[in-house]
């Protein structure tokens, strides 16, 4: 087993224990035992328990970014705000650790609930919204910061609400009605914009991946 495979094995075990027991109860000894390695081997990858679990969430964020990129490359219409919001919501909803991360669930995250330092991830979505604004794909009667706040609050409200059948479709319809112009977008504009948006989220996914693979917080 090479270094990368060993790191992935450790993260798999840590993620499973985190979901089962929560941050407060999982020790590095627990992770090492179930990964079939020595405790010191874990510290070859991450210098502290907290860094290990930060890496778990970095990996989840990288995977979610990869899903956005794949959806955009498959269909340029995914760059539309309501479509990308739907994909993002479904991606997070399908990943229990990311759901806990978004909800800042103390039962799962413990003190990591106060340690959500993913500013570049948030900045990527701001950059994405700016690209949409430049191409008149979102409403222009609101200042950009207001638009960004209102969209984020809408998304977070759905994340924090109880599960509901068809929630992703309802969220997409809400975003479409609240933040996008009524006119149907030009397919040529979407085709030209898609590679730029895909590159933006590819960069973010790679940054998260480099952080957790490199054993850095």
N, C-alpha and C positions, 0 to 999 in steps of 0.2 A: 504494500500500500504506500503510494507516494504522499508527499506532504499535502497536496491539494485534496486527495481522496480522504486522507485522515481528517483534515479540517472539516470536510463536508460531513463525514461520519459523526464527528463531535457535535456539529451544529444540528444535525438531524436528531441526535439524542437529546441535546439541550432544549430544542424546540418542543419535542414531545413531553419532556418533563415539565417544562414551563407551562404548557397547557394543562397538564394533569394536576400539578401540585401548586403552581404559582411561584413567583420569583422568591418570596421570602423563605420557602421551604426547600428549594433546590440548592444543593451544594456542588462544588467542583468535584468532590469525591463521588457524589451520585452520578454525575455525568461521566467521569472517568471509568467508574465501575461498569456502567451499562454500555460504554463504548469499547470496553475490553482493552483499556490502556492504563498507564500509570497517571496519577494526578499531575506529576511534573510535565508529562507530555502535553497536557492541556495548556500549561503555562508557556510551552514553546511557541504556541500560536497566539495566545492572548495573555497579557500581563496581569489581568485581574478577572475576578468573577463578573464584575460589572461590564468589562469590555467584551467578555464572551457573550453575554446576553445582548449587548448592543449589536454585536455581529449577527446574532440571530435575526434581529429586526432589519439590519442592513440587507441581509439576504432576501428577506421577504419584500422589501422595497425594491430591490433590484429585479426580482421576479415580476412584480406588478408593473414596473416600467417596461420590461420586456414584452409583457402582454399588450400594453398600449401600442408599442412599436409594431408588433405583429399585426394588430388590428388595423393600424393606419396603412401599413404596406399592403394589406389585403384589400382595403377599400378606402379610397381617398375621402369619402364622405365622413369617415370617422373623425376627421379634423374638426367638423362642426361641433360647437360647444355641447349641444345636447347629446350627440352621439358619443363623444369622448367621455363626457360625464357618466353616461350609462356604462361604458366599458370599464371605467375606473371604479364605479360603484360595485359592479358585479365582481371585479377582480378582488377588491377588498372584502366584499361579503363572502367570497369563497375561500378566504384565508383567515382562519380563526385568530391567529396572532396579530394580523393587521387590523382586524376588527377590534381586538383588545387595545391595540396601539391607538387607533383613532378615538376610541371611547375613553382612553386613559384609564382603563379598568385596573383598579388597585389590587384586585384579587389575583390577577395574572401578572401584572407588571411590578407591583410593589413600588419601591422608590423610583423605578424607571418610568413610572407614570409622570413624574415631574422632569424627566430627562428626554424630552422629545426634540432633540437638536437636529432637525432635518431641514434647516433653513434653505439649503440649496434646492431641495426637493420642492419646497413651496415657491421658491424663486422661479423654478422651471415652469410651474403652472402660470405664474405671473407673466413670464416671457411668452408663453403660449397665448395667453389672453391678449397681449400686445400685438402679436402677429394677426390674430383675428380682427382686432380693432383696425389695424392698418389696412385690412382688406374689406372693411365694412361688413364683417360677418357677425358682429355683435352690435347692440344698440349704441348709438353715439350721443344720446342726449344725457347720459350720466358721466360725470368725471370718472376717469379710469379707476381711481382708488375706491370709489363708491361701487362701481361695477364689480370689481374684484371682491370687495367685502360682501356684497349681496349674494354673489354666486357662491362664495365659500360658505357663507352662513346657511344657504339653502342646502348645499351638499352635506354640511355637518349636521344639519337638522335631520336629514334622512338617515344618516349614519347613527345618530343618537336615539332615533325613534324605535319602537318595538318592531320586530319583523312583520312584514305585510306582503301578501301575495301581489306580485306584479309591481313591487316597489321600484325596481329599476326603470320600468316603462313609465311609471308615474313620475319619477324624478326627471326623466328625459323630457316628458311632455311639459312639466313645470318649467324647466330650464328653457325649452324651446319657446314657450309663450312669454316668459319674463325677460329674456336677455337677447333674443335674436330678432333680426328684422323679418317682416312677413314674407318678403320676396324670396323666391327659390334661388339659391346660390348658383353661380355659373360653374359647371363642372370643370371647365378649364382652369378656373381660379383654384378650385380644390385640388386638382391634379398637380398644379404648380406649387401649392403650399404644403402638400403632404410630405414630400421629402424633407423639408425644413423642420416640420414638427416632429417627424420621425427621428431626425438627427438630434433634436433637442432632448427627447426622452431617452435616446440611446446614450447620450452623454451622461445623463443622470443615472441611468442604470449602471453604466460602467464605473461611475464614481462610487456608487454604493458597493459594487462588486469589488472594486480595488480596495476599499476600506475593510470589508470583512475578510477578503482573501489575504490581505496583508497583515491581519491581526491588529488593526488600529481601530480605535473607537470612532 
